Amino acid sequence: MYTRSEIIGWGHYLPKKIMTNNDLAQIVETSDEWISTRTGIKSRHIVEDETTSDLIFNAAQMALSRAGISAQELDLILVASITPDNTTPSVAAKVSNRLGTVSGTICFDISAACSGFVYGLTMADNMIRLGQIKTALVVGAESLSKIVDWTDRNTCVLFGDGAGAVVLRASEGEGTNADHGILATKLFADGSHYDSLKTTGGVSTTKNAGFVFMDGKEVFKFAVNSLSQAAEDVMNQCGVTSQDIDFLIPHQANIRIISNVGEKLGLPEEKVIVAVDHHGNTSAASIPLALSENIESGRIKKGDLLVLTAMGAGFTWGGALIRF
């Protein structure tokens, strides 16, 4: 038998406040047409009196409920985020206490920006397959509105807040592509692009978080190729082609990037999950948000073969092939 990491629960949470493109036009010089034609974004959710740990807690509760387990059964809580409540301790530890996990439950955060959830899935999957843990909560969550310069129309129109989560549990498979669970993952990074997408501050430099800065042209050019590469790599690992894929769930950064990646992989529009229109770019939260929403709606069904692919600051990028 072969140990797989199967998704047994899913959850998502979005702040109540919705900011439309027309709302943004009251803050900065822009318009609904300018934003929607360039990005595909129509609205995004923005935190008001909540923190990132609040977003995580709500998404986690839903995921645990869908899994039919209690927090006491978790061996690991892994959070991907670049906007934690505090520099330290980890936001995972804060949520662990709030959920009521048992003492000794492993908790940590990872910082891989928009690739964070795929990085987190990979880490949790490795621990499960090594037999170190049996059940994991993996979350992507961001309060990006806290690090956005609301006077910069090139960046403030892009980002939103939210959280998405999955519960992984060790299950037995045959070691074939018919198994349910994570079939393959692949991660990458290239630090030579460090300055192309970053915040303008940090603890050891400016002593504050700073604001998001992005070289849009450089990011766009790199994103299409890296997202496609990561998806192709995990498919090649398992000997499957785009014809075998039921859904592509790419990082939700920009509709043009998403469309280009779908075309490069030879996938029809109906197989490409799009949530950027109502989420904006939620960084590490974007893939798990889209995943959970589409499972909950019934669009993604048990047995579907999914390709997840993400690219973010660092640059980091990666992919995962999953049989739901």
C-alpha positions as CSV (number, residue, x, y, z in Angstrom):
1,M,0.0,0.0,0.0
2,Y,1.0,3.6,-0.6
3,T,0.4,6.5,1.8
4,R,-1.4,9.5,0.3
5,S,-2.5,12.8,1.8
6,E,-6.2,13.0,1.0
7,I,-8.3,16.2,1.3
8,I,-11.1,15.3,3.7
9,G,-12.2,18.9,4.6
10,W,-12.3,22.3,3.0
11,G,-13.2,25.8,4.2
12,H,-13.1,29.4,3.3
13,Y,-13.9,32.8,4.8
14,L,-14.1,36.3,3.4
15,P,-14.6,39.6,5.4
16,K,-18.0,41.1,5.2
17,K,-16.9,44.4,3.6
18,I,-17.0,44.3,-0.2
19,M,-15.1,47.0,-2.1
20,T,-16.1,47.3,-5.7
21,N,-14.1,49.0,-8.4
22,N,-16.5,52.0,-8.2
23,D,-15.7,52.3,-4.5
24,L,-12.0,52.4,-5.4
25,A,-12.7,55.1,-7.9
26,Q,-13.7,57.3,-4.9
27,I,-10.3,56.8,-3.3
28,V,-7.8,56.8,-6.1
29,E,-7.9,57.9,-9.8
30,T,-9.2,54.9,-11.5
31,S,-12.5,53.4,-12.9
32,D,-14.3,50.1,-13.1
33,E,-13.4,49.8,-16.8
34,W,-9.7,50.5,-16.2
35,I,-9.5,47.8,-13.5
36,S,-11.7,45.2,-15.0
37,T,-10.2,45.3,-18.5
38,R,-6.7,45.0,-17.2
39,T,-7.2,42.6,-14.4
40,G,-10.6,40.9,-14.5
41,I,-11.3,42.1,-11.0
42,K,-14.7,43.6,-10.2
43,S,-14.6,43.5,-6.4
44,R,-12.6,42.3,-3.4
45,H,-13.3,41.7,0.3
46,I,-11.5,44.0,2.9
47,V,-11.0,43.4,6.6
48,E,-12.3,46.1,9.0
49,D,-12.3,44.9,12.6
50,E,-10.8,41.5,12.0
51,T,-7.2,40.1,12.0
52,T,-5.6,37.4,9.8
53,S,-6.1,35.0,12.7
54,D,-9.8,35.7,12.7
55,L,-10.0,34.9,9.0
56,I,-8.0,31.6,9.6
57,F,-10.2,30.6,12.5
58,N,-13.4,30.9,10.5
59,A,-12.0,29.0,7.5
60,A,-10.6,26.4,9.8
61,Q,-13.9,25.8,11.6
62,M,-15.6,25.2,8.2
63,A,-12.8,22.8,7.1
64,L,-13.0,20.8,10.3
65,S,-16.8,20.7,10.0
66,R,-16.7,19.4,6.4
67,A,-14.0,16.8,7.5
68,G,-16.2,15.7,10.4
69,I,-13.4,15.9,12.9
70,S,-12.4,18.0,16.0
71,A,-9.4,20.2,16.4
72,Q,-8.1,17.7,18.9
73,E,-7.4,15.3,16.0
74,L,-5.0,17.6,14.3
75,D,-1.3,16.8,14.4
76,L,-0.3,19.9,12.4
77,I,-1.5,23.4,11.7
78,L,0.5,25.1,8.9
79,V,-0.4,28.6,7.8
80,A,0.9,30.3,4.6
81,S,0.8,34.1,5.0
82,I,2.8,37.2,4.6
83,T,0.4,39.2,6.8
84,P,0.4,37.4,10.2
85,D,-1.0,39.1,13.4
86,N,2.5,39.5,14.9
87,T,6.0,39.0,13.7
88,T,6.2,36.3,16.3
89,P,4.8,33.9,17.5
90,S,3.3,32.3,14.5
91,V,-0.3,33.0,13.6
92,A,-0.7,29.2,13.4
93,A,0.1,29.0,17.2
94,K,-2.5,31.6,17.9
95,V,-5.2,29.8,15.9
96,S,-4.2,26.5,17.4
97,N,-5.0,27.8,20.9
98,R,-8.3,29.3,19.7
99,L,-9.4,26.1,18.0
100,G,-8.5,24.1,21.2
101,T,-5.9,21.7,19.8
102,V,-4.1,19.3,22.2
103,S,-0.8,20.3,23.6
104,G,2.1,19.3,21.3
105,T,0.3,19.9,18.1
106,I,2.8,21.2,15.6
107,C,2.3,24.8,14.5
108,F,4.2,27.0,12.1
109,D,3.9,29.6,9.4
110,I,5.6,29.8,6.1
111,S,6.3,32.8,3.9
112,A,6.3,32.1,0.2
113,A,3.8,34.9,-0.8
114,C,1.3,33.8,-3.5
115,S,2.9,30.3,-3.7
116,G,2.5,29.8,0.0
117,F,-0.5,27.4,-0.1
118,V,1.2,25.1,-2.6
119,Y,4.4,25.2,-0.5
120,G,2.3,24.4,2.6
121,L,0.6,21.5,0.9
122,T,4.0,20.1,-0.1
123,M,5.4,20.3,3.4
124,A,2.3,18.7,5.0
125,D,2.2,16.0,2.4
126,N,5.9,15.2,3.0
127,M,5.3,14.9,6.7
128,I,2.2,12.6,6.2
129,R,4.0,10.3,3.7
130,L,7.0,10.0,6.1
131,G,4.6,8.9,8.8
132,Q,5.4,11.9,11.1
133,I,1.8,13.0,11.2
134,K,-1.6,11.7,10.2
135,T,-3.9,14.8,10.0
136,A,-3.0,18.3,9.0
137,L,-4.8,21.7,8.6
138,V,-3.2,23.7,5.8
139,V,-4.3,27.3,5.5
140,G,-3.6,30.2,3.2
141,A,-4.7,33.6,4.6
142,E,-4.0,37.2,4.0
143,S,-5.0,40.7,5.2
144,L,-3.2,42.4,2.2
145,S,-5.3,45.6,2.6
146,K,-3.1,46.3,5.6
147,I,0.1,46.6,3.4
148,V,-1.4,48.3,0.4
149,D,-0.7,51.9,-0.5
150,W,-4.2,53.2,-1.2
151,T,-2.7,56.1,-3.2
152,D,-1.0,53.8,-5.7
153,R,-3.6,52.8,-8.3
154,N,-1.1,50.3,-9.8
155,T,-1.3,48.1,-6.8
156,C,-4.2,49.0,-4.5
157,V,-6.7,47.9,-7.1
158,L,-5.3,44.3,-7.2
159,F,-5.5,42.9,-3.7
160,G,-8.1,41.5,-1.3
161,D,-8.4,39.7,2.0
162,G,-9.6,36.2,2.9
163,A,-8.6,32.7,4.0
164,G,-9.0,29.2,2.6
165,A,-8.2,25.9,4.3
166,V,-8.0,22.2,3.7
167,V,-7.8,19.2,6.1
168,L,-5.4,16.5,4.9
169,R,-5.5,13.0,6.3
170,A,-3.2,10.0,5.6
171,S,-5.0,7.4,3.6
172,E,-4.0,4.2,1.8
173,G,-3.6,4.1,-1.9
174,E,-2.3,1.8,-4.6
175,G,0.4,4.2,-5.8
176,T,-1.5,4.9,-9.0
177,N,-3.1,8.1,-10.5
178,A,-6.5,6.6,-9.5
179,D,-5.6,7.2,-5.8
180,H,-7.4,10.0,-4.0
181,G,-5.1,12.6,-2.5
182,I,-2.0,14.5,-3.5
183,L,-0.3,12.7,-6.4
184,A,2.6,15.0,-7.1
185,T,4.1,18.4,-6.0
186,K,7.0,20.5,-7.3
187,L,8.5,23.7,-5.8
188,F,10.8,26.3,-7.3
189,A,12.4,29.7,-6.3
190,D,14.7,32.2,-7.9
191,G,16.0,34.9,-5.6
192,S,17.4,37.0,-8.4
193,H,13.9,38.5,-8.8
194,Y,13.8,39.6,-5.2
195,D,13.2,43.3,-5.9
196,S,10.5,42.7,-8.6
197,L,7.8,42.0,-6.1
198,K,8.2,43.0,-2.4
199,T,7.2,45.2,0.4
200,T,9.0,48.4,0.9
201,G,9.7,47.7,4.6
202,G,10.6,45.0,7.1
203,V,11.7,44.5,10.7
204,S,15.4,44.6,10.2
205,T,15.3,47.4,7.6
206,T,12.7,50.0,8.2
207,K,11.1,48.6,11.4
208,N,7.7,48.6,9.7
209,A,5.8,46.4,7.3
210,G,6.0,48.9,4.4
211,F,3.7,48.7,1.3
212,V,3.5,46.3,-1.6
213,F,5.7,47.2,-4.6
214,M,5.5,45.4,-7.9
215,D,7.2,45.6,-11.3
216,G,4.0,44.6,-13.2
217,K,5.6,43.9,-16.6
218,E,8.3,41.7,-15.0
219,V,5.9,39.8,-12.9
220,F,3.4,39.2,-15.7
221,K,6.1,37.9,-18.1
222,F,7.5,35.5,-15.4
223,A,4.1,34.4,-14.1
224,V,2.8,32.9,-17.3
225,N,5.8,30.8,-18.0
226,S,6.4,29.7,-14.4
227,L,2.7,28.8,-13.7
228,S,2.6,26.7,-16.9
229,Q,6.0,25.1,-16.1
230,A,4.9,24.0,-12.6
231,A,1.6,22.6,-13.9
232,E,3.4,20.7,-16.7
233,D,6.0,19.3,-14.3
234,V,3.5,17.7,-11.9
235,M,1.5,16.3,-14.7
236,N,4.7,14.8,-16.2
237,Q,5.6,13.3,-12.9
238,C,2.4,11.2,-13.1
239,G,2.4,10.7,-16.8
240,V,-0.9,12.6,-17.4
241,T,-1.8,15.2,-20.0
242,S,-4.1,18.2,-20.0
243,Q,-6.8,16.0,-21.5
244,D,-6.8,14.1,-18.2
245,I,-7.3,17.2,-16.1
246,D,-10.8,18.1,-14.8
247,F,-9.9,21.5,-13.4
248,L,-6.9,23.9,-13.3
249,I,-6.9,26.1,-10.2
250,P,-4.2,28.8,-10.8
251,H,-3.2,31.6,-8.5
252,Q,-5.8,34.3,-8.9
253,A,-3.7,37.3,-9.8
254,N,-4.9,38.6,-13.1
255,I,-7.4,37.2,-15.6
256,R,-4.9,37.7,-18.5
257,I,-2.3,35.6,-16.7
258,I,-5.0,32.9,-15.9
259,S,-6.2,32.8,-19.5
260,N,-2.7,32.6,-21.0
261,V,-1.8,29.7,-18.7
262,G,-5.0,27.9,-19.6
263,E,-4.2,28.4,-23.3
264,K,-0.6,27.2,-22.9
265,L,-1.8,24.1,-21.2
266,G,-4.4,23.5,-23.9
267,L,-7.3,23.6,-21.5
268,P,-10.8,24.9,-22.4
269,E,-12.2,27.9,-20.4
270,E,-14.7,25.7,-18.6
271,K,-11.8,23.7,-17.0
272,V,-10.0,26.8,-15.7
273,I,-11.3,28.0,-12.3
274,V,-11.6,31.8,-12.1
275,A,-12.3,33.6,-8.8
276,V,-10.2,36.7,-9.3
277,D,-13.3,38.7,-10.4
278,H,-14.8,38.7,-6.9
279,H,-11.7,38.0,-4.7
280,G,-9.0,40.1,-6.3
281,N,-5.4,38.8,-5.6
282,T,-5.5,37.3,-2.1
283,S,-1.9,35.9,-2.4
284,A,-1.6,32.7,-0.4
285,A,-5.3,32.5,0.1
286,S,-6.3,32.6,-3.5
287,I,-6.0,28.9,-4.4
288,P,-7.6,27.5,-1.3
289,L,-10.4,30.1,-1.5
290,A,-11.2,29.1,-5.1
291,L,-10.8,25.4,-4.3
292,S,-13.2,25.5,-1.3
293,E,-15.8,27.6,-3.0
294,N,-15.9,25.3,-6.0
295,I,-16.1,22.1,-3.9
296,E,-18.8,23.6,-1.8
297,S,-20.8,24.7,-4.9
298,G,-20.6,21.1,-6.3
299,R,-18.6,22.1,-9.4
300,I,-15.6,20.1,-8.2
301,K,-16.7,16.6,-7.5
302,K,-15.1,13.6,-5.8
303,G,-12.7,11.9,-8.1
304,D,-11.9,15.0,-10.1
305,L,-8.2,15.5,-11.1
306,L,-7.0,19.0,-10.2
307,V,-3.8,20.9,-11.1
308,L,-2.9,23.7,-8.7
309,T,-0.2,26.2,-9.8
310,A,1.1,29.4,-8.2
311,M,3.8,32.0,-8.5
312,G,4.7,34.8,-6.1
313,A,7.3,37.1,-4.6
314,G,10.8,35.8,-4.2
315,F,10.2,34.7,-7.0
316,T,8.6,31.4,-5.8
317,W,6.4,29.1,-7.8
318,G,5.1,25.6,-7.7
319,G,2.4,23.1,-8.6
320,A,0.4,20.2,-7.2
321,L,-1.6,17.4,-8.9
322,I,-4.5,16.2,-6.7
323,R,-7.2,13.6,-7.1
324,F,-10.1,15.0,-5.0
